Structure formats: C-alpha cells, structure tokens
Amino acid sequence: MNEILVPIDITQEEKSVLAIFSLRQFFLVVPVGFLMIAFIMWGNIPFIAGLTDFIVRLVLFLFVTGFAVLLAFFKLDKYEMYLSDFIKVSWQFARSQKTYLSW
C-alpha cells in the first residue's frame, strides 16, 4: 500500500539513438553534417580559389550545421515546441486557405 508515484514528463522526447539523439534530432543533424563534411572536403565555390575558398566553405559549414543543430535542439517554451516544428506549423499556416469575414 506504500506506493510511490513517480512523475513522468511526457513532453520530453525519447533519446533512442546513442542515448543522445531522438529520431527527429538524428535525422535533422546527421545528414546535414555528412553533406557539409563532404562539401568541405570535395566541394568548391566557383571563382574563388585557394585559402579563401576553404574559409568560405568553413563559414558555410558552420552556419548550415549550426542552423540544423538549432532546429533540432532549441525548444520554444512559449509555444511548447521545437524550432523545427514551429517553422513547419508557421509555414503550413501561411500557405493554408484562409476565410476573411467583413463585419
């Protein structure tokens, strides 16, 4: 009769990939990371050569990978959703059919 109730946070995602990533986070970060590493190693930017080309590719790597990590891990507490979900919902709302009423 001495039961202990343990609170469970159902808003948190289950970390199922290496106990670090949820599936959503994994599919947002890992493909972008692999593509950007391939771009750093084998990509080139037209009309830019040498060290400048590498620096531009490195800056692009940092911005794109940083944005992917931001989408995967940053949670908006006001809306209780991750940034990727917020952008998806905002985009769907902007593209949806709306009915305007005149009073």
N, C-alpha and C positions, 0 to 999 in steps of 0.2 A: 504494500500500500504506500510505501515511501517512494513515489515516482519522481524523477527529476525531469522537468521539461526543459529541453534544450532549444533555444530559439534558432530558427533556420532562416537565413537570408535568401529568399527565392529570387531576388533581383540580381544576384551575382551569377556570372556565367561559370559553367563548369570548365576547369582547366584540363582538357583532355589530351593535349599534345605536349609531351615532355613536362607536364605539370607546370608549364609556363604560359602557354597559349590556349585560348579556346579555339574551336574550329574557325569561327569568324575572324579572329585576330590572326590566326595562322594563314588563312587564305588572303588576307589583306597585306600582310607584311612579307611573307616568304617569296611569293612570285615577283613582287616588286624588287625585293633585294637581289634575287638571282638575275633579273633582267638588268638592273643597274650595275651589278658587278660585271656582267658581260659587256655592257656598254662602256664601262671604264677600261676594260682590257682590250676589246676589239673594235669599239666604235670610233668614229671620227666625225669631226664637225667640219663642214666644207669651208674653205677659205681661211682656216685658222690652222697653223702648224706649230709643231714643237711643244715647248713647255706651256705656252698659252692654251693650246688645245687640251692638254692634260688638266690644267687648272680649271678651265671651263667645264670639262666633263666631271671633275671632282665636285665643283659647286652644284651642278645639276644633280649629281648623285646625292649630295647632302639635302637639297631641297625636296626632291621627289621621295626619297626614303623617309625623311623627316615628316613629310605630309602623310605618307602611308602609316607611319607609327602613330601620328596624331589621330588619324581616322580610327585606328584600331584600339587605342588605349584611352583617349581623352573622353571623359564622361561629363555630359552637361547635367548638373544636378537639378537645375531649374526645370528641365523637361524630362528628367529621369531616363535619358537615352544616350547612347554613344554618339559621337560626332558623325560617324558614317550613317547611322540610322536617321539622325536629324537632317542631314543633307538629302538623303533619299526621300524622306517624307516631305521636305520642303519642295523638292523638285517635282514630286508627284502632285502636290497641291497646286504648284504654279502651272502645271500642264493640264490640270483637270478642268472639266467643263464647269462653269460657274453660272448661277442664275442670279441676275440682279433684279431687284424689285424697286419700282418707283412709288413713292407714297403720295 
